[in-house]
Amino acid sequence: SLHTGQVMLIPPNQAACAVAQTKNYTVKGGQTPFMIARKHEMEIGDFLKINNLTPHSTIFPGQTVLVKAN
């Protein structure tokens, strides 16, 4: 979450990902980050990056994540 007055730095090599339109998505039972990324036509690395996740992160049903808006 961002707060008023907080500064957000975006490294130059990640600017393209930051410009893409995103939308919220609620994780369903049994879904993995790979399944969600594929469903929304995203690279797994981009999905992990915009959600501040690592390949070892766990996601849970009901959790809200960002995905590419179509």
C-alpha positions in Angstrom: 0.0 0.0 0.0 1.1 3.5 -0.7 0.5 6.4 1.7 0.3 10.1 1.1 3.7 11.7 0.8 5.5 8.3 0.3 8.0 8.3 -2.6 7.9 5.4 -5.1 11.0 4.7 -7.1 10.8 2.7 -10.4 14.1 1.5 -11.8 14.5 2.3 -15.5 14.6 -1.3 -16.6 11.2 -1.9 -15.0 9.4 1.1 -16.5 7.6 -0.8 -19.2 6.0 -3.1 -16.7 4.8 -0.2 -14.6 3.1 1.5 -17.6 0.9 -1.6 -18.4 -2.7 -1.3 -17.3 -3.6 -3.6 -14.4 -6.7 -4.7 -12.6 -7.4 -6.6 -9.4 -7.9 -10.3 -9.5 -9.1 -12.5 -6.6 -7.2 -15.8 -6.3 -9.4 -18.9 -6.4 -8.8 -22.2 -4.6 -6.1 -24.4 -6.3 -4.7 -21.6 -8.4 -0.9 -21.0 -8.7 0.9 -17.8 -9.8 1.8 -19.6 -13.0 -1.9 -20.5 -13.7 -3.0 -16.9 -13.0 -0.3 -15.4 -15.2 -1.1 -17.7 -18.1 -4.8 -17.0 -17.8 -4.1 -13.3 -18.1 -1.5 -13.7 -20.9 1.4 -12.5 -18.7 4.9 -13.7 -18.3 5.3 -15.3 -14.8 8.2 -12.9 -14.1 6.0 -9.9 -14.7 3.2 -11.3 -12.6 5.6 -11.9 -9.7 7.2 -8.5 -10.1 4.0 -6.4 -10.0 2.8 -8.3 -7.0 6.1 -8.2 -5.1 6.2 -12.0 -5.0 9.1 -14.4 -5.4 9.1 -17.9 -7.0 8.8 -19.3 -3.5 5.9 -17.1 -2.4 2.6 -18.7 -1.4 -0.7 -17.2 -2.5 -4.1 -18.0 -0.9 -7.7 -18.2 -2.1 -9.4 -14.9 -1.5 -6.1 -13.0 -1.9 -6.2 -10.0 -4.3 -3.4 -9.7 -6.8 -2.7 -7.5 -9.8 -3.0 -8.8 -13.4 -2.8 -7.3 -16.8 -6.0 -5.6 -17.9 -7.1 -6.7 -21.3 
